[in-house]
Amino acid sequence: MTVHQIVRLENGTAFALCFYIYIQLGFPIWLFFVLLLVPDMTMIGYALNEKIGAIVYNVGHSFTLPLLFTLFSFYFSNDYLLLISIIWIAHIFMDRLFGFGLKYQESFKNTHIQRL
C-alpha cells in the first residue's frame, strides 16, 4: 500500500466516522447531504485572483474554524454549531479522500496532497 493510498484510506475512514457520529446524535440525514458541499463556496475567492483564492479556500478547508465551532457548541450547549462543525469536518475529510487538499497560491491544481 502506498503512502497516497494510506492517506486516502485514513480520510475516508474519518469521513465515515463523522457521518456515524452525526447519525448517532440524531441530526437529520438529509441535512448532512444538503450542507456537505457548502464549504466549497470558499472557491469564490478565486474569482479575484490565485492568491486571495488560495487564502480563502484554505481558511474554509482547514480544521481550525470547524474545531472552534465544536468547542463553542459545547461551551454554549448549541446543537446547531455542533451540526455545522461535524458536516464541515466531514467535508474536509471527503475532499482529502478525493485528493483535494489545501491549495498553494501558484495554482488551484497544486495542493498539499497532490498535483491535480
C-alpha distances in whole Angstrom, upper triangle without the diagonal:
4,7,8,6,7,10,11,10,12,15,15,16,18,20,20,22,24,25,26,28,30,31,32,34,36,36,36,33,35,35,31,31,34,33,29,29,32,31,30,34,33,32,36,36,35,38,40,38,34,35,36,34,31,33,34,30,28,31,30,27,26,26,30,32,31,30,34,35,33,36,39,38,38,41,43,42,41,39,39,37,35,34,34,31,29,29,28,26,24,25,23,20,20,20,17,15,17,16,20,20,23,25,27,30,30,29,28,25,23,21,20,16,17,20,21
4,5,5,6,9,10,11,12,14,15,16,18,20,21,23,24,26,27,29,30,32,33,35,37,36,36,33,35,35,31,30,33,32,28,28,31,29,28,32,31,30,34,33,32,36,37,35,31,32,33,31,28,30,31,28,26,29,28,24,24,25,28,31,29,29,33,34,33,35,38,38,38,41,43,42,41,39,38,37,34,34,33,31,29,28,27,25,23,23,21,19,19,19,16,14,15,14,17,18,21,22,23,27,27,25,24,21,20,18,17,13,13,16,18
4,5,5,6,9,10,11,12,14,15,17,18,20,21,23,24,26,27,29,30,31,33,35,34,35,32,34,33,30,29,32,30,27,27,29,27,26,30,28,28,31,31,30,33,35,32,29,29,30,28,25,27,28,25,23,25,25,21,21,22,25,27,26,26,29,31,30,32,35,35,35,38,40,39,38,36,36,34,32,32,30,28,26,26,25,22,21,21,19,16,17,17,13,13,14,12,15,15,18,20,21,24,24,23,23,20,18,16,14,11,12,15,17
4,5,5,6,9,10,11,12,14,16,17,19,20,21,23,24,26,27,29,30,32,34,33,33,30,31,31,27,26,29,28,24,24,26,24,23,27,25,24,28,28,27,30,32,29,26,27,28,26,23,25,26,22,21,24,23,19,19,20,24,26,25,25,29,30,29,31,34,34,34,37,39,38,37,35,34,32,30,30,29,26,25,24,23,20,19,19,17,14,15,14,11,10,11,9,12,12,15,17,19,22,22,21,20,17,15,13,12,8,9,12,13
4,5,5,6,9,10,10,12,14,15,16,18,20,21,22,24,26,27,28,30,32,31,31,28,30,30,26,25,28,27,23,23,26,24,24,27,27,26,30,30,29,32,34,32,29,29,31,28,25,27,28,24,23,25,24,21,21,21,25,27,25,26,29,30,29,31,34,34,34,37,39,38,37,34,34,32,30,29,28,26,24,23,23,20,19,19,17,14,14,14,11,9,11,10,14,14,18,20,22,25,25,24,22,19,18,16,15,11,12,15,15
4,5,5,6,9,10,10,12,14,15,16,18,20,21,22,24,26,27,29,31,30,31,28,30,30,26,25,28,27,23,24,27,24,24,28,27,27,31,31,30,34,35,33,30,30,31,29,26,27,28,24,22,25,24,20,20,20,23,25,24,24,27,28,27,29,32,31,32,35,37,36,35,33,33,31,28,28,27,25,23,23,22,19,18,18,16,13,14,15,12,10,12,12,15,15,18,20,22,26,27,25,23,21,20,17,15,12,14,17,18
4,5,5,6,9,10,11,12,14,15,17,19,20,21,23,25,26,27,29,28,29,26,28,27,24,23,26,24,21,21,23,21,21,25,24,23,27,27,27,30,31,30,26,26,27,25,22,23,24,21,19,21,20,16,16,16,20,22,21,21,24,25,24,26,29,29,29,32,34,33,32,30,30,28,26,25,24,22,20,20,19,16,15,15,13,10,12,12,8,7,10,9,12,11,14,17,19,23,23,22,20,18,17,14,12,9,11,15,16
4,5,5,6,9,10,10,12,14,15,17,18,20,21,23,24,26,27,26,27,24,25,25,21,21,23,22,18,19,22,20,19,23,22,22,26,26,26,29,31,29,26,27,27,25,22,24,24,20,19,21,20,16,17,17,21,22,21,21,25,25,24,27,29,29,30,33,34,33,32,29,29,27,25,24,23,21,19,18,18,15,14,14,12,9,9,10,7,5,7,7,10,11,15,17,20,23,24,22,20,18,17,14,13,10,11,15,15
4,5,5,6,9,10,11,12,14,15,16,18,20,21,22,24,26,25,26,23,25,25,21,21,24,23,19,20,23,22,22,26,25,25,29,30,29,32,34,33,30,30,31,28,25,27,27,23,22,24,22,19,19,18,22,24,22,22,25,26,24,27,30,29,29,32,34,33,31,29,29,27,25,24,24,22,19,19,19,16,14,15,14,10,11,12,10,7,10,11,14,15,18,21,23,27,28,26,23,21,21,18,16,13,15,18,18
4,5,5,6,9,10,10,12,14,15,16,18,20,21,23,25,24,25,23,25,24,21,21,24,22,19,20,22,21,21,25,24,25,28,29,29,32,34,32,29,29,29,27,24,25,25,22,20,22,20,17,16,15,19,21,19,19,22,23,21,23,26,26,26,29,31,30,29,27,27,25,22,22,22,19,17,17,17,14,12,14,12,9,10,12,9,8,12,12,14,14,17,20,22,26,27,26,23,22,21,18,16,13,16,19,20
4,5,5,6,9,10,10,12,14,15,16,18,20,21,23,22,23,20,22,21,18,18,21,19,15,16,19,17,17,21,21,21,25,25,25,29,30,29,26,26,26,24,21,22,22,19,17,19,17,14,14,13,17,18,16,16,20,20,19,22,24,24,25,27,29,28,27,25,24,22,20,19,19,16,14,14,14,11,9,10,9,5,7,9,6,5,9,10,11,11,14,17,20,24,25,23,21,19,19,15,14,12,14,18,18
4,5,5,6,9,10,11,12,14,15,17,18,20,22,21,21,18,20,20,16,16,19,18,15,16,19,18,18,22,22,22,26,27,27,30,32,31,28,29,29,26,24,25,24,21,20,21,19,16,16,16,20,21,18,19,22,22,21,24,26,25,26,29,30,29,27,25,24,23,21,19,19,17,15,14,14,12,9,11,10,7,7,9,8,5,9,11,13,14,17,20,23,26,27,25,22,21,21,18,17,14,16,19,19
4,5,5,6,9,10,10,12,14,15,16,18,20,20,21,18,21,21,17,17,21,20,16,18,21,20,21,24,24,25,29,30,30,33,35,34,31,32,31,29,26,27,26,23,22,23,21,18,18,16,20,21,18,18,22,22,20,23,25,24,24,28,29,27,26,24,24,23,20,19,19,17,14,15,15,13,10,13,12,9,10,13,11,9,12,14,16,16,19,23,26,29,30,28,26,24,24,21,19,17,19,23,22
4,5,5,6,9,10,10,12,14,15,17,19,18,20,17,20,19,15,16,19,18,15,17,19,17,19,22,22,23,27,27,28,31,33,32,29,29,29,26,24,25,24,21,19,20,18,15,15,13,16,18,15,14,18,18,16,19,21,20,21,24,26,24,23,21,21,19,17,16,16,14,11,12,12,9,7,10,10,6,9,11,10,9,13,14,15,15,17,21,24,27,29,27,24,24,23,20,18,16,19,22,22
4,5,5,6,9,10,11,12,14,16,17,16,17,14,16,16,12,13,16,14,11,13,16,15,16,20,20,21,24,26,26,29,31,30,28,29,28,25,23,24,22,19,19,19,17,14,15,13,17,17,14,15,19,18,16,19,22,20,21,24,25,24,22,20,19,18,16,14,14,13,10,9,10,8,5,8,8,5,6,9,10,8,11,13,14,14,17,20,24,26,28,26,23,22,23,19,19,17,19,22,21
4,5,5,6,9,10,11,12,14,16,15,16,13,16,16,12,13,17,16,13,16,18,18,19,23,23,24,28,29,30,32,34,34,32,32,31,29,27,28,26,23,22,23,20,18,18,17,20,20,17,18,21,20,18,21,23,21,22,26,26,25,23,20,20,20,17,15,16,15,11,11,13,11,8,11,12,9,9,13,13,11,14,16,17,18,21,24,27,30,32,30,27,26,26,23,22,20,22,25,24
4,5,5,6,8,10,10,12,14,14,16,14,17,17,13,15,18,17,15,18,19,19,21,24,24,26,29,30,31,34,36,35,33,33,32,30,28,28,27,24,23,23,20,18,18,16,19,19,16,16,19,18,16,18,21,19,19,23,24,22,21,18,19,18,15,14,15,14,10,11,13,11,8,12,13,10,11,15,15,13,16,18,19,19,21,25,28,31,33,31,28,28,28,24,23,21,24,27,26
4,5,5,6,9,10,11,13,12,14,12,15,14,10,13,15,14,12,15,16,16,18,21,21,23,26,27,28,31,33,33,31,31,30,27,26,25,24,21,20,20,17,16,16,13,16,16,12,13,16,15,13,16,18,16,17,20,21,19,18,15,15,15,11,10,12,10,6,8,10,7,6,9,11,9,10,13,14,13,16,18,18,18,20,23,27,29,32,30,27,27,27,23,22,21,24,26,26
4,6,5,6,9,10,11,10,11,9,12,12,8,10,13,13,11,14,16,16,18,21,22,24,26,28,29,32,34,34,32,33,31,28,27,27,25,23,23,22,19,18,18,16,19,19,15,16,19,17,15,19,20,18,19,22,23,20,19,16,16,16,13,11,12,12,8,8,11,10,7,10,12,11,11,14,15,14,17,19,19,20,22,25,29,31,33,31,28,28,28,25,24,23,25,28,26
4,5,5,6,9,10,11,12,10,14,14,11,13,16,16,14,18,20,20,22,25,26,28,30,32,33,35,37,38,36,36,35,32,31,31,29,26,26,25,23,21,21,19,21,21,17,18,21,19,16,19,21,18,19,23,23,21,19,16,17,17,14,12,15,14,10,11,14,13,10,14,16,14,14,18,18,17,19,22,22,23,25,28,32,34,37,34,31,31,31,28,27,25,28,31,29
4,5,5,6,9,9,12,11,15,14,12,14,17,16,15,18,19,19,22,24,25,27,30,31,33,35,37,37,36,35,34,31,30,30,28,26,25,24,21,20,20,17,19,19,15,15,18,16,13,16,18,15,15,19,20,17,16,13,14,14,11,10,13,12,8,10,13,12,10,14,16,14,15,19,19,18,21,23,23,23,25,28,32,34,37,35,32,32,32,28,27,26,29,32,31
4,6,5,7,6,8,8,11,10,8,11,14,13,12,16,17,17,20,22,23,26,28,29,31,33,35,36,34,34,32,30,29,29,26,24,24,23,20,19,20,17,19,18,14,15,17,15,13,16,17,14,15,19,19,16,14,11,12,12,9,7,10,10,7,8,11,11,10,13,15,14,15,18,19,19,21,23,23,23,24,28,31,33,36,34,31,31,31,28,28,26,29,32,30
4,5,5,6,8,7,11,11,9,12,15,15,14,18,19,20,23,25,26,28,30,32,34,36,38,39,37,37,36,33,32,32,30,28,27,27,23,23,23,21,23,22,18,19,21,19,16,19,20,17,18,22,21,18,17,13,14,15,12,10,13,14,11,11,15,15,13,15,18,17,17,20,22,20,23,25,25,26,28,31,34,37,39,37,33,33,34,31,30,29,31,34,32
4,5,8,10,10,14,14,13,16,18,18,17,21,22,23,25,27,29,31,33,35,37,39,41,41,40,40,38,35,34,34,32,30,29,28,25,24,25,22,24,23,19,19,21,19,16,19,20,17,17,20,20,17,16,13,15,16,13,12,15,15,12,14,17,16,15,18,20,19,19,23,24,22,25,28,28,28,29,33,36,39,41,39,36,36,36,33,32,31,33,36,35
4,6,9,11,14,13,12,16,17,17,17,21,21,22,25,26,27,30,32,34,36,37,39,40,39,38,36,34,34,33,30,29,28,27,24,24,24,21,22,21,17,17,19,16,14,16,17,13,14,17,17,14,13,9,12,13,10,9,13,13,11,12,16,15,15,18,20,19,20,23,24,24,26,29,28,28,29,32,36,38,41,39,36,36,36,33,32,31,34,37,36
4,6,8,12,11,11,14,16,16,17,20,21,22,25,26,28,31,32,34,36,38,40,41,40,40,38,35,35,34,32,30,30,28,25,25,26,23,25,23,19,20,21,18,16,19,19,16,16,20,19,15,14,10,12,14,12,10,14,15,12,13,17,17,16,19,21,21,21,24,26,25,27,30,29,30,31,34,37,39,42,40,37,37,38,35,34,33,36,38,37
4,6,9,8,8,12,13,12,14,17,17,19,22,23,25,27,29,31,33,34,36,37,37,37,34,32,32,31,28,27,27,26,22,23,23,21,23,21,17,18,20,16,15,18,18,14,16,19,18,15,13,9,9,12,10,7,10,12,10,11,14,15,14,16,19,19,19,22,24,23,25,28,27,27,28,31,35,37,39,37,34,34,35,32,32,31,34,36,34
4,6,5,7,9,10,11,13,16,16,19,21,22,24,27,28,30,32,33,36,37,36,37,34,32,32,32,29,27,28,27,23,23,25,23,25,22,19,21,22,19,18,21,21,17,19,22,21,18,16,12,12,14,13,9,12,14,12,11,15,17,15,16,20,20,19,22,24,24,25,28,27,28,29,32,35,37,39,37,33,34,35,32,33,32,34,36,34
4,5,5,7,9,10,11,14,15,18,20,21,24,25,27,30,31,32,35,36,35,36,34,31,31,31,28,26,27,26,22,22,24,22,24,23,19,21,23,20,19,22,23,19,21,25,23,21,18,15,14,16,14,11,13,15,12,11,14,16,13,14,18,18,16,19,22,21,22,25,24,26,27,30,34,35,38,35,31,32,33,30,31,29,31,33,31
4,5,5,6,9,10,13,14,17,18,19,22,24,25,28,29,30,33,34,34,35,33,30,30,30,27,25,27,26,22,22,24,23,25,23,20,23,24,21,21,24,24,21,23,26,25,23,20,16,15,17,16,12,13,16,14,12,15,17,15,15,19,19,17,19,22,21,22,25,24,26,27,29,33,35,37,34,30,31,33,30,31,30,31,33,30
4,5,5,6,8,11,11,14,16,17,20,22,23,25,27,28,31,32,32,32,30,27,28,28,24,23,24,23,19,20,22,21,22,20,17,20,21,18,18,21,21,18,21,23,22,20,17,14,12,14,13,9,10,13,12,9,12,15,13,13,17,18,16,18,21,21,22,24,23,24,25,28,31,33,35,32,29,30,31,29,30,29,30,32,30
4,6,5,6,9,10,12,15,16,18,20,22,24,26,27,30,31,30,31,28,26,26,26,23,21,22,21,17,17,19,18,20,18,15,17,19,16,16,20,20,17,20,23,22,20,17,14,12,13,12,8,9,11,9,6,10,11,9,10,14,14,13,15,18,17,18,21,20,21,23,25,29,30,33,30,26,27,28,26,26,25,27,29,27
4,6,5,8,10,12,13,15,18,19,21,24,25,26,29,30,29,30,28,25,25,26,23,20,22,22,18,17,20,19,22,20,17,20,22,19,19,23,23,21,23,26,25,24,21,17,15,17,16,12,12,14,12,9,11,13,11,10,14,14,12,14,17,17,17,20,19,21,22,24,28,30,32,29,25,25,27,25,26,25,26,27,25
4,6,7,8,11,13,13,16,18,19,22,23,24,27,28,28,29,27,24,25,25,22,20,22,21,17,18,20,20,22,20,17,21,22,19,20,23,23,21,24,26,25,23,20,17,15,16,16,12,11,14,13,10,12,15,13,12,15,17,14,16,19,19,19,22,20,22,23,25,28,29,31,29,25,26,28,26,27,26,28,28,26
4,6,5,8,10,11,14,16,17,20,21,22,25,26,26,26,24,21,22,22,19,17,18,18,14,14,17,17,19,16,14,17,18,15,16,20,20,18,21,23,22,21,18,15,12,13,13,10,8,11,11,7,8,12,10,9,13,14,13,14,17,18,18,20,18,19,20,22,26,27,29,27,23,24,26,24,25,24,26,27,25
4,6,7,9,11,13,15,17,19,20,22,24,25,24,25,23,20,20,21,18,15,17,17,13,12,15,15,17,16,13,16,18,16,16,20,20,19,22,24,24,23,20,17,15,15,14,11,9,11,10,6,7,9,8,6,9,11,9,11,14,14,14,17,15,16,17,19,23,25,27,24,21,21,23,21,22,21,22,24,22
4,6,6,8,10,11,13,16,17,18,21,22,21,22,20,17,18,18,16,13,15,15,11,11,15,16,18,16,14,18,19,17,19,22,22,21,24,26,26,25,22,20,17,17,17,14,12,13,13,9,9,11,10,7,10,12,10,10,13,14,14,16,13,15,16,17,21,22,24,21,18,19,20,19,20,20,21,22,19
4,5,6,8,10,12,14,16,17,19,21,20,21,19,16,17,17,14,12,14,14,10,11,14,15,17,14,13,17,18,15,17,21,20,19,23,24,23,23,20,18,15,15,16,13,10,12,13,9,8,12,11,9,11,14,13,12,16,17,17,18,15,16,16,18,21,22,24,22,18,20,22,20,21,21,23,23,21
4,5,6,9,11,12,14,16,18,19,18,18,16,13,14,14,11,9,10,10,6,7,10,12,13,11,11,14,15,14,16,19,19,19,22,23,23,23,20,19,16,15,15,14,10,11,12,9,7,10,10,7,8,12,11,10,13,15,15,16,13,13,13,14,18,19,21,19,16,18,19,17,18,18,20,21,19
4,5,6,8,11,11,13,16,16,16,17,15,12,12,13,10,8,10,11,8,8,12,14,16,14,14,18,19,18,20,23,23,22,26,27,27,27,24,23,20,18,19,17,14,15,15,12,10,12,12,9,10,13,12,10,13,15,14,14,11,12,12,13,16,17,19,17,13,15,17,15,17,17,18,19,17
4,5,6,9,10,11,14,15,15,16,14,11,13,13,10,8,12,11,9,11,14,16,17,15,15,19,19,18,20,23,23,23,26,27,27,27,24,23,20,18,20,18,15,16,17,14,12,15,15,12,13,16,15,13,17,19,18,18,15,15,14,15,18,18,20,18,14,17,19,18,20,20,21,21,19
4,5,6,8,10,12,13,13,13,10,8,9,9,6,5,8,8,6,8,11,14,15,13,14,17,18,17,20,22,22,23,26,27,26,27,24,24,21,19,20,19,15,16,18,15,12,15,16,12,12,16,16,13,16,19,18,17,14,13,12,12,15,14,17,15,12,15,16,15,17,19,20,20,18
4,5,6,8,10,11,10,12,10,6,8,10,7,6,9,11,9,10,13,17,18,16,17,21,21,21,23,26,26,26,29,30,30,31,28,27,24,22,24,22,19,19,20,18,15,17,18,14,14,17,16,13,16,18,17,16,12,13,12,10,13,13,15,13,9,12,14,14,16,18,18,17,16
4,5,6,8,10,11,12,9,7,10,11,8,8,12,12,11,13,16,19,20,18,19,23,23,22,25,27,27,27,31,31,31,32,29,28,25,23,25,24,20,21,22,20,17,20,20,17,17,20,19,17,19,22,20,20,16,16,15,14,16,14,17,15,12,15,17,17,20,21,22,21,19
4,5,6,7,8,9,6,4,7,8,6,7,10,11,11,13,15,19,19,17,19,22,22,22,25,27,27,28,31,31,31,33,30,29,26,24,26,25,21,22,24,21,18,20,22,18,18,21,21,18,20,23,21,20,17,16,14,12,13,12,14,13,11,15,16,16,18,21,21,20,19
4,5,5,6,8,7,4,7,9,8,8,12,13,13,14,17,20,21,20,22,25,25,25,28,30,30,31,34,35,34,36,33,32,29,27,29,28,24,24,26,23,20,22,23,19,18,22,21,18,20,22,20,19,16,15,14,11,12,10,12,10,8,12,14,15,18,19,19,18,16
4,6,8,10,9,7,11,12,11,12,15,16,16,17,20,23,24,23,24,27,27,27,30,32,31,32,36,36,36,37,34,34,30,29,30,29,26,26,28,25,22,25,25,22,21,25,24,21,23,25,23,22,19,19,17,15,16,14,15,13,12,15,17,18,21,23,23,21,19
4,7,9,7,7,10,11,11,12,15,16,16,18,21,24,24,23,25,28,28,28,31,32,32,33,36,37,36,38,35,35,32,30,32,31,27,27,29,27,24,26,27,24,23,26,26,23,25,28,26,24,21,20,18,15,15,13,14,13,13,17,18,19,22,24,24,22,21
4,6,6,6,9,10,11,12,14,16,17,18,20,23,23,23,25,28,28,28,31,33,33,34,37,37,37,39,36,36,33,31,33,32,28,28,30,28,24,26,27,24,23,26,25,22,23,26,24,22,19,18,16,13,12,9,10,10,10,14,15,16,19,22,21,19,19
4,6,5,6,9,10,10,12,14,15,16,18,21,22,22,24,26,27,27,30,32,32,33,36,37,37,38,36,36,33,30,32,31,27,27,28,26,23,24,25,22,20,23,23,19,20,23,22,19,16,15,13,10,9,6,7,7,7,11,11,13,16,18,18,16,16
4,5,5,6,9,10,11,12,14,15,16,20,20,20,23,25,25,26,29,30,30,32,35,35,35,37,35,35,32,30,31,31,27,26,28,26,23,24,26,22,20,23,24,20,21,24,23,21,17,16,13,10,8,5,7,9,10,13,13,13,15,18,19,17,18
4,5,5,6,8,10,11,12,14,15,19,18,18,21,23,23,24,26,28,28,29,32,32,33,34,32,32,29,27,28,28,24,24,26,25,21,22,24,21,19,23,23,20,21,25,23,21,18,16,13,11,11,8,11,11,11,15,15,15,17,20,20,19,20
4,5,5,6,8,10,11,12,14,18,18,17,19,22,22,23,25,27,27,29,31,32,32,34,31,31,28,26,27,26,23,22,24,22,19,20,22,18,17,20,20,17,18,21,20,18,15,14,11,9,10,8,10,10,8,12,13,13,15,18,18,17,17
4,6,5,6,8,10,10,12,15,16,16,18,20,21,22,24,26,26,28,30,31,32,33,31,31,28,25,26,26,22,21,23,21,18,19,20,17,15,18,19,15,16,19,18,16,13,11,8,5,6,5,9,8,7,10,10,10,12,15,15,15,15
4,6,5,6,9,10,11,14,14,14,16,18,19,20,22,24,24,26,28,29,29,31,29,29,26,24,25,25,21,20,22,21,17,18,20,18,16,19,20,17,17,21,20,18,15,13,9,8,9,8,11,12,11,14,13,12,14,17,18,18,18
4,5,5,6,9,10,13,13,12,15,17,17,18,21,22,22,24,26,27,27,29,26,26,23,21,22,22,18,18,20,19,15,16,19,16,14,18,19,16,17,21,20,19,15,13,10,10,11,11,14,14,12,15,15,14,15,18,19,19,19
4,6,5,6,9,12,13,12,14,17,17,18,20,22,22,23,26,27,28,29,26,26,23,21,22,21,17,17,18,17,13,14,16,13,11,15,15,12,14,17,16,15,11,10,8,7,10,10,13,12,10,12,13,11,13,15,16,16,16
4,5,5,6,10,10,11,13,15,16,17,19,20,21,23,25,26,27,28,26,25,23,20,21,21,18,16,18,17,13,13,15,13,10,14,15,12,13,16,16,14,11,9,5,6,9,10,13,13,11,13,12,10,11,13,15,16,16
4,6,6,8,8,8,10,12,13,14,16,18,18,20,22,23,23,25,23,23,21,18,19,19,16,14,16,16,12,13,15,13,11,15,16,14,15,18,19,17,14,12,9,10,12,13,17,16,14,17,16,14,14,16,19,20,20
4,6,8,9,8,9,12,13,13,15,17,17,18,21,22,22,23,21,21,18,16,16,16,13,12,14,12,9,10,13,10,9,13,14,12,13,17,17,16,13,11,9,11,14,15,18,17,14,17,17,14,15,16,19,20,19
4,7,9,9,9,12,13,14,15,18,19,19,22,23,24,25,22,22,19,17,17,17,14,12,13,12,8,9,11,8,6,9,11,9,10,13,14,13,10,8,7,9,13,14,17,16,13,15,15,12,12,13,15,17,17
4,6,7,8,9,11,13,14,16,17,18,20,22,23,24,22,21,20,17,17,17,14,12,13,13,10,9,12,10,7,10,13,11,11,14,16,14,12,9,7,11,13,15,18,18,16,17,16,13,12,13,16,18,19
4,6,6,6,9,10,11,12,14,15,17,18,20,21,19,19,18,15,14,15,13,9,11,12,9,7,10,10,8,10,13,12,12,15,17,16,14,12,11,14,17,19,22,21,19,20,19,16,14,15,19,21,22
4,6,5,6,9,10,11,12,14,16,17,18,19,18,19,18,14,14,16,13,10,13,14,11,10,13,14,11,13,16,16,16,19,21,20,17,15,13,16,18,19,23,23,21,22,21,18,17,18,22,24,24
4,5,5,6,9,10,10,12,14,15,16,17,16,16,15,11,12,14,11,8,11,12,9,9,13,13,11,14,17,16,17,20,21,21,18,16,14,17,19,20,24,24,21,23,23,20,19,20,23,25,25
4,5,5,6,9,10,10,13,14,15,16,14,14,12,9,9,10,8,5,8,9,6,6,10,10,10,12,14,15,16,18,20,20,18,16,15,18,21,23,26,25,22,24,23,20,19,20,23,26,25
4,5,5,6,9,10,11,12,14,15,14,14,14,10,9,12,10,7,9,11,9,8,12,13,12,13,16,17,17,19,22,22,20,18,17,20,22,24,28,27,25,26,25,22,20,21,25,27,27
4,5,5,6,8,10,10,12,14,13,14,13,10,10,13,11,8,11,14,11,11,15,16,15,17,19,20,20,23,25,25,22,20,19,22,24,25,29,28,26,28,27,24,23,24,27,29,30
4,5,5,6,9,10,10,11,10,10,10,6,7,9,8,6,9,11,10,10,14,15,14,17,19,19,20,22,24,25,23,21,20,23,25,27,30,29,27,29,28,25,24,25,28,30,30
4,5,5,6,9,10,10,9,9,10,7,5,9,9,6,8,11,10,10,13,15,15,16,18,20,20,22,24,25,23,22,21,24,27,29,32,31,29,30,29,26,25,25,29,31,31
4,5,5,6,9,10,10,11,12,9,8,12,12,9,12,15,14,13,16,18,18,19,22,23,23,25,27,28,26,24,23,26,28,30,33,33,31,32,31,28,27,27,31,33,34
4,5,5,6,8,8,10,10,7,8,12,11,10,13,15,14,15,18,19,19,21,23,24,25,27,29,30,27,26,24,27,30,31,34,34,32,33,33,30,29,30,33,35,35
4,6,5,5,5,6,8,5,5,9,10,9,11,13,14,14,17,18,19,20,22,24,25,26,29,29,28,26,25,28,31,32,36,35,32,34,34,31,30,30,33,36,35
4,6,5,7,8,11,9,8,11,13,11,13,16,16,16,18,21,21,22,24,26,26,28,30,31,30,28,27,31,33,35,38,38,35,36,36,32,31,32,35,38,37
4,6,8,11,13,10,11,14,15,14,16,19,19,19,21,23,23,25,27,28,29,31,33,34,32,30,29,32,34,35,39,39,36,38,37,34,33,34,37,39,39
4,5,9,10,9,10,13,14,14,16,19,19,19,22,24,24,26,28,29,30,32,34,35,33,31,30,33,35,36,40,39,37,39,38,35,34,35,38,41,40
4,6,9,9,9,12,13,13,15,17,18,19,21,23,24,25,27,29,30,31,33,34,33,31,31,34,36,38,41,40,38,39,39,36,35,35,38,41,40
4,6,6,7,9,10,11,13,15,16,17,19,20,22,23,25,26,28,29,31,32,30,29,29,32,35,36,39,38,35,37,37,34,33,34,37,39,38
4,5,5,6,9,10,11,12,14,15,16,18,20,21,22,24,26,27,29,30,29,28,28,31,34,35,39,37,34,36,36,33,32,32,35,37,36
4,5,5,6,9,10,11,12,14,15,17,19,20,21,23,25,26,27,29,27,26,26,29,32,33,36,35,32,33,34,31,31,31,34,35,34
4,5,5,6,9,10,10,12,14,15,17,18,20,21,23,24,26,27,25,24,23,26,29,30,34,32,29,31,31,28,28,29,31,33,33
4,5,5,6,9,10,10,12,14,15,16,18,20,21,22,24,26,24,23,23,26,29,31,34,33,30,31,31,28,27,27,30,33,32
4,6,5,6,9,10,11,12,15,16,16,18,20,21,23,25,23,23,23,26,29,31,34,32,29,30,31,28,27,27,30,32,31
4,6,5,6,9,10,10,12,14,15,16,19,20,21,23,21,20,20,23,26,27,30,29,26,27,28,25,25,25,27,29,28
4,5,5,6,8,10,11,12,14,15,17,18,20,21,19,18,18,21,24,26,29,28,25,26,26,23,22,23,26,28,27
4,5,5,6,9,10,11,12,14,15,16,18,20,19,18,19,22,25,27,30,29,26,26,26,23,23,22,25,27,27
4,6,5,6,9,10,10,12,14,15,17,18,17,17,18,21,24,26,29,27,23,24,25,22,22,21,24,26,24
4,5,5,6,9,10,11,13,14,16,17,15,14,15,17,21,23,25,24,20,22,22,19,19,19,21,23,22
4,5,5,6,9,10,11,12,15,15,14,13,14,17,20,23,25,24,21,22,21,18,17,17,20,22,22
4,5,5,6,9,10,10,12,14,13,14,15,18,22,24,27,24,21,21,22,19,18,17,20,22,21
4,5,5,6,9,10,11,12,11,11,13,16,19,21,24,21,18,18,19,16,16,16,18,20,18
4,5,5,6,9,10,11,9,8,10,13,16,19,21,19,16,17,17,13,13,13,15,17,17
4,5,5,6,9,10,9,9,12,15,18,21,23,21,18,18,18,14,14,12,15,18,17
4,5,5,6,9,9,10,13,15,19,22,23,21,18,17,18,15,15,13,15,17,16
4,5,5,6,5,7,10,12,15,18,20,17,14,13,14,11,12,10,12,14,12
4,5,5,5,5,9,12,15,18,19,17,15,13,13,10,10,8,10,13,12
4,5,7,9,13,15,18,21,22,20,17,16,16,13,13,10,11,14,13
4,6,9,12,14,17,20,21,18,15,13,14,12,13,10,10,12,10
4,6,10,11,14,17,18,15,13,10,11,8,9,6,7,9,8
4,7,8,12,14,15,13,10,9,9,7,8,7,8,9,8
4,6,9,13,14,12,10,9,9,5,5,5,8,9,10
4,7,10,12,11,9,10,8,5,6,8,10,11,12
4,6,8,7,6,7,6,4,7,9,10,10,11
4,6,6,7,8,6,6,7,11,11,10,12
4,6,7,10,8,9,11,14,14,13,14
4,7,9,7,10,12,15,14,12,13
4,5,5,8,11,13,12,9,10
4,6,7,11,12,11,9,9
4,6,10,10,8,6,5
4,7,8,7,5,6
4,5,5,6,8
4,6,8,10
4,7,9
4,6
4
